[in-house]
């Protein structure tokens, strides 16, 4: 069994002082790491596999049908089978048909 230790032994002195409501002298911080350069939208390859997070809310029957389609396609080893890829393909088709996305 793992050895038990008190919380004050697990935390840094600064954190323990904070929890006790004591003021702590700030120690010099480590040199700042440079943040990774942000990718501009214009530099993303068109049609690439890069992805961004988008959250949507679906009607329960649509979500259930999507889950069912994904499970059945995965069992049959048909592409696309992930919910993400199914939604992506369907949305691309709609955007093309509506004139918002070029092939």
PyMOL CGO cylinders between C-alpha atoms (Angstrom):
from pymol import cmd
from pymol.cgo import CYLINDER

trace = [
    CYLINDER, 0.00, 0.00, 0.00, 1.23, 3.50, -0.75, 0.3, 1, 1, 1, 1, 1, 1,
    CYLINDER, 1.23, 3.50, -0.75, 2.68, 5.52, 2.11, 0.3, 1, 1, 1, 1, 1, 1,
    CYLINDER, 2.68, 5.52, 2.11, 0.30, 8.18, 3.34, 0.3, 1, 1, 1, 1, 1, 1,
    CYLINDER, 0.30, 8.18, 3.34, 1.52, 11.71, 3.71, 0.3, 1, 1, 1, 1, 1, 1,
    CYLINDER, 1.52, 11.71, 3.71, -0.06, 14.93, 4.86, 0.3, 1, 1, 1, 1, 1, 1,
    CYLINDER, -0.06, 14.93, 4.86, -1.30, 17.50, 2.42, 0.3, 1, 1, 1, 1, 1, 1,
    CYLINDER, -1.30, 17.50, 2.42, 1.21, 20.06, 3.69, 0.3, 1, 1, 1, 1, 1, 1,
    CYLINDER, 1.21, 20.06, 3.69, 4.00, 17.69, 2.68, 0.3, 1, 1, 1, 1, 1, 1,
    CYLINDER, 4.00, 17.69, 2.68, 2.54, 17.29, -0.79, 0.3, 1, 1, 1, 1, 1, 1,
    CYLINDER, 2.54, 17.29, -0.79, 2.11, 21.02, -1.46, 0.3, 1, 1, 1, 1, 1, 1,
    CYLINDER, 2.11, 21.02, -1.46, 4.73, 23.67, -2.04, 0.3, 1, 1, 1, 1, 1, 1,
    CYLINDER, 4.73, 23.67, -2.04, 5.39, 26.13, 0.82, 0.3, 1, 1, 1, 1, 1, 1,
    CYLINDER, 5.39, 26.13, 0.82, 3.68, 28.88, -1.18, 0.3, 1, 1, 1, 1, 1, 1,
    CYLINDER, 3.68, 28.88, -1.18, 0.52, 26.83, -1.55, 0.3, 1, 1, 1, 1, 1, 1,
    CYLINDER, 0.52, 26.83, -1.55, 0.47, 25.89, 2.13, 0.3, 1, 1, 1, 1, 1, 1,
    CYLINDER, 0.47, 25.89, 2.13, 0.86, 29.56, 3.09, 0.3, 1, 1, 1, 1, 1, 1,
    CYLINDER, 0.86, 29.56, 3.09, -1.98, 30.49, 0.76, 0.3, 1, 1, 1, 1, 1, 1,
    CYLINDER, -1.98, 30.49, 0.76, -4.26, 27.89, 2.34, 0.3, 1, 1, 1, 1, 1, 1,
    CYLINDER, -4.26, 27.89, 2.34, -3.41, 29.22, 5.77, 0.3, 1, 1, 1, 1, 1, 1,
    CYLINDER, -3.41, 29.22, 5.77, -4.14, 32.77, 4.66, 0.3, 1, 1, 1, 1, 1, 1,
    CYLINDER, -4.14, 32.77, 4.66, -0.55, 33.90, 5.11, 0.3, 1, 1, 1, 1, 1, 1,
    CYLINDER, -0.55, 33.90, 5.11, 1.22, 36.30, 2.84, 0.3, 1, 1, 1, 1, 1, 1,
    CYLINDER, 1.22, 36.30, 2.84, 4.16, 34.87, 0.97, 0.3, 1, 1, 1, 1, 1, 1,
    CYLINDER, 4.16, 34.87, 0.97, 7.09, 36.72, -0.50, 0.3, 1, 1, 1, 1, 1, 1,
    CYLINDER, 7.09, 36.72, -0.50, 7.09, 36.18, -4.22, 0.3, 1, 1, 1, 1, 1, 1,
    CYLINDER, 7.09, 36.18, -4.22, 10.11, 34.29, -5.36, 0.3, 1, 1, 1, 1, 1, 1,
    CYLINDER, 10.11, 34.29, -5.36, 11.63, 35.00, -8.74, 0.3, 1, 1, 1, 1, 1, 1,
    CYLINDER, 11.63, 35.00, -8.74, 9.72, 33.09, -11.32, 0.3, 1, 1, 1, 1, 1, 1,
    CYLINDER, 9.72, 33.09, -11.32, 11.29, 30.85, -13.88, 0.3, 1, 1, 1, 1, 1, 1,
    CYLINDER, 11.29, 30.85, -13.88, 11.99, 32.50, -17.22, 0.3, 1, 1, 1, 1, 1, 1,
    CYLINDER, 11.99, 32.50, -17.22, 8.86, 32.75, -19.29, 0.3, 1, 1, 1, 1, 1, 1,
    CYLINDER, 8.86, 32.75, -19.29, 8.56, 30.15, -21.98, 0.3, 1, 1, 1, 1, 1, 1,
    CYLINDER, 8.56, 30.15, -21.98, 7.70, 31.56, -25.33, 0.3, 1, 1, 1, 1, 1, 1,
    CYLINDER, 7.70, 31.56, -25.33, 4.20, 30.56, -26.30, 0.3, 1, 1, 1, 1, 1, 1,
    CYLINDER, 4.20, 30.56, -26.30, 3.91, 28.55, -29.48, 0.3, 1, 1, 1, 1, 1, 1,
    CYLINDER, 3.91, 28.55, -29.48, 3.20, 30.76, -32.42, 0.3, 1, 1, 1, 1, 1, 1,
    CYLINDER, 3.20, 30.76, -32.42, -0.46, 30.91, -33.20, 0.3, 1, 1, 1, 1, 1, 1,
    CYLINDER, -0.46, 30.91, -33.20, -1.46, 29.58, -36.58, 0.3, 1, 1, 1, 1, 1, 1,
    CYLINDER, -1.46, 29.58, -36.58, -3.31, 32.10, -38.68, 0.3, 1, 1, 1, 1, 1, 1,
    CYLINDER, -3.31, 32.10, -38.68, -6.42, 30.92, -40.48, 0.3, 1, 1, 1, 1, 1, 1,
    CYLINDER, -6.42, 30.92, -40.48, -4.96, 31.83, -43.84, 0.3, 1, 1, 1, 1, 1, 1,
    CYLINDER, -4.96, 31.83, -43.84, -2.00, 29.50, -43.26, 0.3, 1, 1, 1, 1, 1, 1,
    CYLINDER, -2.00, 29.50, -43.26, -4.13, 26.40, -42.67, 0.3, 1, 1, 1, 1, 1, 1,
    CYLINDER, -4.13, 26.40, -42.67, -4.06, 24.05, -45.63, 0.3, 1, 1, 1, 1, 1, 1,
    CYLINDER, -4.06, 24.05, -45.63, -7.42, 23.84, -47.37, 0.3, 1, 1, 1, 1, 1, 1,
    CYLINDER, -7.42, 23.84, -47.37, -8.89, 20.37, -47.22, 0.3, 1, 1, 1, 1, 1, 1,
    CYLINDER, -8.89, 20.37, -47.22, -6.34, 19.34, -44.59, 0.3, 1, 1, 1, 1, 1, 1,
    CYLINDER, -6.34, 19.34, -44.59, -7.04, 17.17, -41.59, 0.3, 1, 1, 1, 1, 1, 1,
    CYLINDER, -7.04, 17.17, -41.59, -6.52, 20.02, -39.13, 0.3, 1, 1, 1, 1, 1, 1,
    CYLINDER, -6.52, 20.02, -39.13, -9.55, 20.42, -36.89, 0.3, 1, 1, 1, 1, 1, 1,
    CYLINDER, -9.55, 20.42, -36.89, -11.11, 23.04, -34.68, 0.3, 1, 1, 1, 1, 1, 1,
    CYLINDER, -11.11, 23.04, -34.68, -13.57, 22.46, -31.89, 0.3, 1, 1, 1, 1, 1, 1,
    CYLINDER, -13.57, 22.46, -31.89, -17.20, 23.31, -32.63, 0.3, 1, 1, 1, 1, 1, 1,
    CYLINDER, -17.20, 23.31, -32.63, -20.01, 22.53, -30.23, 0.3, 1, 1, 1, 1, 1, 1,
    CYLINDER, -20.01, 22.53, -30.23, -23.55, 22.01, -31.43, 0.3, 1, 1, 1, 1, 1, 1,
    CYLINDER, -23.55, 22.01, -31.43, -26.80, 20.84, -29.90, 0.3, 1, 1, 1, 1, 1, 1,
    CYLINDER, -26.80, 20.84, -29.90, -28.83, 18.25, -31.78, 0.3, 1, 1, 1, 1, 1, 1,
    CYLINDER, -28.83, 18.25, -31.78, -32.38, 17.04, -31.41, 0.3, 1, 1, 1, 1, 1, 1,
    CYLINDER, -32.38, 17.04, -31.41, -32.49, 13.74, -29.47, 0.3, 1, 1, 1, 1, 1, 1,
    CYLINDER, -32.49, 13.74, -29.47, -33.70, 11.74, -32.48, 0.3, 1, 1, 1, 1, 1, 1,
    CYLINDER, -33.70, 11.74, -32.48, -30.86, 13.07, -34.66, 0.3, 1, 1, 1, 1, 1, 1,
    CYLINDER, -30.86, 13.07, -34.66, -28.28, 12.32, -31.98, 0.3, 1, 1, 1, 1, 1, 1,
    CYLINDER, -28.28, 12.32, -31.98, -29.64, 8.79, -31.57, 0.3, 1, 1, 1, 1, 1, 1,
    CYLINDER, -29.64, 8.79, -31.57, -29.63, 8.18, -35.34, 0.3, 1, 1, 1, 1, 1, 1,
    CYLINDER, -29.63, 8.18, -35.34, -26.06, 9.48, -35.56, 0.3, 1, 1, 1, 1, 1, 1,
    CYLINDER, -26.06, 9.48, -35.56, -24.95, 7.18, -32.75, 0.3, 1, 1, 1, 1, 1, 1,
    CYLINDER, -24.95, 7.18, -32.75, -26.68, 4.21, -34.40, 0.3, 1, 1, 1, 1, 1, 1,
    CYLINDER, -26.68, 4.21, -34.40, -25.17, 4.99, -37.81, 0.3, 1, 1, 1, 1, 1, 1,
    CYLINDER, -25.17, 4.99, -37.81, -21.72, 5.34, -36.31, 0.3, 1, 1, 1, 1, 1, 1,
    CYLINDER, -21.72, 5.34, -36.31, -21.95, 2.01, -34.45, 0.3, 1, 1, 1, 1, 1, 1,
    CYLINDER, -21.95, 2.01, -34.45, -23.28, 0.10, -37.45, 0.3, 1, 1, 1, 1, 1, 1,
    CYLINDER, -23.28, 0.10, -37.45, -20.71, 1.56, -39.84, 0.3, 1, 1, 1, 1, 1, 1,
    CYLINDER, -20.71, 1.56, -39.84, -17.91, 0.75, -37.41, 0.3, 1, 1, 1, 1, 1, 1,
    CYLINDER, -17.91, 0.75, -37.41, -19.04, -2.89, -37.15, 0.3, 1, 1, 1, 1, 1, 1,
    CYLINDER, -19.04, -2.89, -37.15, -19.18, -3.14, -40.96, 0.3, 1, 1, 1, 1, 1, 1,
    CYLINDER, -19.18, -3.14, -40.96, -15.83, -1.31, -41.24, 0.3, 1, 1, 1, 1, 1, 1,
    CYLINDER, -15.83, -1.31, -41.24, -17.29, 1.33, -43.52, 0.3, 1, 1, 1, 1, 1, 1,
    CYLINDER, -17.29, 1.33, -43.52, -15.75, 4.79, -43.76, 0.3, 1, 1, 1, 1, 1, 1,
    CYLINDER, -15.75, 4.79, -43.76, -16.74, 7.24, -42.38, 0.3, 1, 1, 1, 1, 1, 1,
    CYLINDER, -16.74, 7.24, -42.38, -17.73, 5.63, -39.11, 0.3, 1, 1, 1, 1, 1, 1,
    CYLINDER, -17.73, 5.63, -39.11, -16.86, 8.13, -36.38, 0.3, 1, 1, 1, 1, 1, 1,
    CYLINDER, -16.86, 8.13, -36.38, -19.56, 10.62, -35.45, 0.3, 1, 1, 1, 1, 1, 1,
    CYLINDER, -19.56, 10.62, -35.45, -17.07, 13.40, -36.13, 0.3, 1, 1, 1, 1, 1, 1,
    CYLINDER, -17.07, 13.40, -36.13, -16.34, 12.20, -39.67, 0.3, 1, 1, 1, 1, 1, 1,
    CYLINDER, -16.34, 12.20, -39.67, -20.01, 11.51, -40.46, 0.3, 1, 1, 1, 1, 1, 1,
    CYLINDER, -20.01, 11.51, -40.46, -21.00, 15.01, -39.36, 0.3, 1, 1, 1, 1, 1, 1,
    CYLINDER, -21.00, 15.01, -39.36, -18.03, 16.54, -41.19, 0.3, 1, 1, 1, 1, 1, 1,
    CYLINDER, -18.03, 16.54, -41.19, -18.93, 14.81, -44.47, 0.3, 1, 1, 1, 1, 1, 1,
    CYLINDER, -18.93, 14.81, -44.47, -22.61, 15.74, -44.18, 0.3, 1, 1, 1, 1, 1, 1,
    CYLINDER, -22.61, 15.74, -44.18, -21.80, 19.36, -43.37, 0.3, 1, 1, 1, 1, 1, 1,
    CYLINDER, -21.80, 19.36, -43.37, -19.32, 19.63, -46.25, 0.3, 1, 1, 1, 1, 1, 1,
    CYLINDER, -19.32, 19.63, -46.25, -21.96, 18.31, -48.65, 0.3, 1, 1, 1, 1, 1, 1,
    CYLINDER, -21.96, 18.31, -48.65, -24.55, 20.81, -47.39, 0.3, 1, 1, 1, 1, 1, 1,
    CYLINDER, -24.55, 20.81, -47.39, -22.07, 23.71, -47.57, 0.3, 1, 1, 1, 1, 1, 1,
    CYLINDER, -22.07, 23.71, -47.57, -21.14, 22.77, -51.16, 0.3, 1, 1, 1, 1, 1, 1,
    CYLINDER, -21.14, 22.77, -51.16, -24.80, 22.48, -52.20, 0.3, 1, 1, 1, 1, 1, 1,
    CYLINDER, -24.80, 22.48, -52.20, -25.55, 25.86, -50.60, 0.3, 1, 1, 1, 1, 1, 1,
    CYLINDER, -25.55, 25.86, -50.60, -22.59, 27.49, -52.37, 0.3, 1, 1, 1, 1, 1, 1,
    CYLINDER, -22.59, 27.49, -52.37, -20.53, 28.22, -49.25, 0.3, 1, 1, 1, 1, 1, 1,
    CYLINDER, -20.53, 28.22, -49.25, -17.73, 25.74, -49.96, 0.3, 1, 1, 1, 1, 1, 1,
    CYLINDER, -17.73, 25.74, -49.96, -15.88, 25.09, -53.17, 0.3, 1, 1, 1, 1, 1, 1,
    CYLINDER, -15.88, 25.09, -53.17, -14.86, 21.52, -54.03, 0.3, 1, 1, 1, 1, 1, 1,
]
cmd.load_cgo(trace, "trace")
